[in-house]
Amino acid sequence: MERYSRNRIYLSKEEQMKTKNFRILLGGAGIGSVIAECALRFGFECITIVDGDKVAMSNLNRQNYVNGDVGKYKAECLGKRLKRINPQAEIHIVKEFINHDNIDKIISEGDIAINALDFTSDIPFLFDKKCSERGLYVLHPYNLGWAGMLTIIKPDGYPISELSNGEHKEFELKVAEYVSRYSTFWNIKKEWLENVIEQYKKEKGQLPPPQLSVASWIIAGHCVNAMFNIATGRSVKCFPQFYMSSLLCD
């Protein structure tokens, strides 16, 4: 297939076909918007996008939207963009927030899941639990500014909710603190990350964490690589281990 001719050597024809038919359930179209395009261009042609949020101006510094998308549904805008890239792809759009009522129906849609949901409730933890019950791996991507961080929850594995004893408030901060502690323990201390955490804690009010476009694109590559490995039976590191990349990590 000409579309994927430059994937040769890296992927066999059989692996490209497995990738094509492997169904991705994308929960959240924020950082997930960048992951979705990277996945589609790689050859994942079956993607379900679930998000009830609309594009805000503050999303444009790191998410896969344009100025004209502001005020429109993220899932719809992303779906149209993906179809412009590959009109033959199977892109399913659900313009709803995942909740206790619709979660079972939504999770029946995939072979693997990406948990890019906002931690404004217990839904991200429930999402993981329901996916585990279905035997699905769940990818958790995080934007740490200059670094992209990915951890993978395997079916019946350690739940990421252990980082906060099941408390969803400020969960992204707890993830960053976990990475910092882990790095210090293994004598690869990341002072830049510690400084960001310290400055964020000093900010007044309930501000969302600072994030850059750099990490969004780094983590998209990690997610696609991990999904390819899982789709083709290769091994991946799972939580409490994680993947993290940045020039500042060298």
matplotlib code that plots the C-alpha trace (Angstrom):
import matplotlib.pyplot as plt

x = [0.0, 1.5, 0.3, 2.5, 5.4, 7.8, 7.0, 8.9, 11.7, 10.3, 7.0, 6.3, 3.2, 1.6, 2.4, 1.0, -2.3, -2.5, -2.0, -4.6, -7.3, -6.3, -9.0, -8.0, -10.4, -9.3, -10.7, -10.1, -9.1, -6.7, -3.3, -5.1, -5.6, -1.9, -1.6, -4.5, -2.9, 0.4, -1.3, -3.3, -0.3, 1.5, -1.3, -3.9, -7.1, -9.7, -10.0, -12.9, -12.7, -14.7, -14.8, -17.7, -15.4, -15.0, -11.8, -10.6, -8.0, -5.7, -5.6, -3.9, -0.4, -0.2, -3.3, -4.0, -6.5, -6.6, -8.0, -11.2, -11.9, -12.3, -15.8, -16.4, -16.5, -13.0, -14.1, -15.8, -12.9, -10.4, -12.5, -12.7, -9.0, -8.2, -10.7, -8.9, -5.7, -7.1, -10.7, -10.8, -10.1, -12.8, -13.1, -16.0, -16.9, -18.7, -19.4, -20.0, -18.1, -17.5, -19.7, -21.1, -24.0, -22.3, -18.9, -19.7, -21.1, -18.1, -15.4, -16.9, -15.4, -11.7, -8.7, -6.6, -7.4, -5.8, -6.7, -6.3, -9.2, -9.2, -8.9, -11.9, -13.7, -13.2, -14.0, -10.4, -9.9, -13.2, -12.2, -9.0, -11.0, -13.5, -10.8, -9.0, -12.1, -12.3, -8.6, -7.5, -4.1, -4.5, -2.0, -1.6, 0.2, 1.4, 2.7, 5.5, 6.5, 9.9, 9.3, 6.8, 5.9, 3.9, 2.9, 0.9, -1.7, -1.9, -5.0, -5.1, -1.9, -1.2, -3.7, -2.3, -4.8, -2.3, -0.3, -3.1, -5.0, -7.8, -8.1, -8.4, -7.7, -4.4, -3.6, -1.3, 0.8, 1.0, 2.2, 5.0, 6.0, 6.1, 8.4, 10.7, 10.9, 11.5, 14.3, 15.9, 15.8, 17.7, 20.2, 19.0, 17.7, 15.8, 16.2, 14.3, 11.2, 11.6, 11.7, 8.6, 6.7, 7.9, 6.8, 3.5, 2.7, 3.4, 0.9, -2.3, -5.7, -6.8, -4.7, -4.3, -0.7, 1.6, 2.2, 4.1, 3.7, 7.1, 5.8, 2.6, 4.5, 7.1, 4.4, 2.5, 5.5, 5.8, 2.1, 2.2, 5.3, 3.7, 0.5, 2.4, 4.3, 1.1, -0.7, 2.1, 2.8, 5.9, 6.7, 6.2, 7.0, 4.0, 3.2, 4.9, 7.6, 7.2, 8.7, 10.0, 11.9, 13.4, 16.7, 16.8, 16.8, 20.1]
y = [0.0, 3.3, 5.2, 3.2, 2.4, 4.4, 2.2, -0.7, -2.4, -1.1, -2.9, -6.1, -6.4, -8.6, -6.1, -3.3, -5.2, -6.0, -2.3, -1.3, -3.4, -2.8, -0.7, 2.3, 3.7, 7.3, 8.6, 12.4, 14.5, 16.9, 15.4, 12.5, 14.7, 14.6, 10.9, 10.2, 11.8, 10.2, 6.8, 7.3, 8.3, 5.2, 3.0, 2.6, 3.1, 2.2, 5.0, 5.9, 9.4, 10.1, 13.6, 16.0, 19.0, 22.0, 23.6, 26.5, 29.1, 27.9, 24.4, 25.7, 25.9, 22.0, 20.3, 19.3, 22.1, 25.4, 28.8, 28.1, 25.1, 27.2, 26.7, 23.5, 19.9, 18.5, 15.0, 16.4, 18.7, 15.9, 13.4, 15.7, 16.3, 12.5, 11.9, 14.5, 12.6, 9.2, 9.2, 5.4, 5.2, 4.1, 7.1, 7.0, 10.1, 10.2, 13.8, 12.9, 13.0, 9.5, 8.9, 6.2, 5.7, 5.3, 3.9, 0.2, 0.9, 3.1, 0.6, -2.1, -0.3, -1.0, -3.4, -1.0, 2.2, 5.6, 7.3, 11.0, 12.0, 15.1, 14.1, 16.2, 13.1, 9.4, 8.6, 8.1, 5.5, 3.8, 3.8, 1.9, -0.6, -1.3, -1.7, -4.1, -6.2, -6.4, -7.4, -4.1, -2.4, 1.3, 3.9, 7.0, 9.9, 12.9, 16.3, 17.3, 20.3, 19.5, 15.8, 13.3, 10.5, 7.3, 4.6, 1.5, -0.2, -3.9, -6.0, -7.0, -5.1, -2.3, 0.5, 4.0, 5.2, 3.8, 7.0, 9.0, 6.3, 6.8, 10.6, 12.3, 15.9, 17.3, 13.8, 15.2, 16.8, 13.5, 11.9, 14.5, 14.1, 10.3, 10.7, 13.0, 10.7, 7.7, 9.5, 10.6, 7.1, 5.8, 8.6, 10.3, 13.4, 15.9, 19.3, 21.0, 18.9, 19.5, 23.3, 23.2, 21.3, 23.7, 26.8, 25.3, 24.6, 28.3, 29.6, 31.0, 29.6, 26.4, 26.7, 23.8, 22.5, 24.2, 22.2, 22.7, 21.5, 19.7, 17.0, 16.4, 15.4, 13.4, 11.4, 10.8, 8.9, 6.8, 5.9, 4.8, 2.7, 1.1, 0.4, -1.2, -3.4, -4.5, -5.1, -7.3, -9.2, -7.4, -6.5, -3.2, -1.7, -1.4, 0.6, 1.2, 1.5, 4.2, 5.7, 9.3, 11.3, 14.8, 16.4, 17.4, 13.7, 13.0]
z = [0.0, -1.1, 1.9, 4.2, 1.8, 3.9, 6.9, 5.1, 7.0, 10.3, 9.8, 7.9, 5.7, 8.4, 11.1, 9.1, 8.6, 12.4, 13.1, 10.5, 12.2, 15.8, 17.5, 19.6, 22.2, 22.9, 26.1, 26.0, 23.0, 24.6, 24.5, 22.8, 19.7, 19.0, 19.8, 17.4, 14.4, 15.1, 15.4, 12.2, 10.1, 11.5, 10.2, 13.0, 11.0, 13.6, 16.2, 18.5, 20.0, 23.1, 24.5, 25.4, 25.7, 23.4, 22.1, 24.1, 23.1, 25.9, 24.2, 21.1, 22.6, 22.7, 21.3, 17.6, 16.8, 14.9, 15.7, 13.8, 16.0, 19.2, 20.7, 18.7, 20.0, 20.2, 19.1, 16.0, 15.0, 15.5, 13.7, 10.6, 10.7, 10.8, 7.9, 5.8, 6.4, 5.6, 4.2, 4.4, 8.1, 10.5, 12.8, 15.4, 17.3, 20.6, 21.7, 25.3, 28.6, 29.9, 33.0, 35.2, 32.8, 29.5, 30.4, 29.9, 26.4, 25.4, 26.6, 24.4, 21.4, 21.5, 21.6, 23.6, 25.5, 26.0, 29.2, 28.4, 30.6, 32.9, 36.6, 37.7, 39.1, 39.8, 36.1, 35.0, 37.7, 36.8, 33.1, 34.0, 36.1, 33.4, 30.8, 33.0, 33.4, 29.6, 29.4, 27.8, 28.3, 29.1, 28.2, 30.5, 28.7, 30.6, 29.5, 31.7, 29.6, 28.4, 28.8, 27.8, 30.3, 29.5, 31.9, 30.9, 33.0, 32.2, 32.8, 36.5, 37.1, 39.6, 39.2, 38.8, 41.5, 44.0, 43.6, 45.3, 47.3, 44.8, 45.2, 41.9, 43.0, 41.7, 40.3, 37.5, 40.2, 42.1, 38.9, 38.4, 42.1, 41.6, 38.6, 40.6, 43.5, 41.3, 39.5, 42.8, 44.1, 41.1, 41.3, 38.1, 39.8, 37.6, 39.1, 36.3, 37.1, 40.8, 40.1, 38.0, 40.7, 43.4, 41.4, 40.5, 44.1, 44.9, 42.3, 43.8, 43.0, 41.3, 38.1, 35.7, 35.4, 32.9, 29.7, 26.5, 22.9, 23.2, 25.5, 23.5, 20.5, 22.4, 24.2, 21.0, 19.6, 22.8, 22.7, 19.1, 19.7, 22.7, 20.9, 18.0, 20.5, 22.2, 18.9, 17.6, 20.8, 21.9, 25.5, 27.1, 30.5, 32.8, 35.9, 38.3, 35.6, 32.9, 29.8, 29.8, 27.2, 27.1, 26.1, 29.8, 30.7, 29.0]

ax = plt.figure().add_subplot(projection="3d")
ax.plot(x, y, z, "-o")
ax.set_aspect("equal")
plt.show()
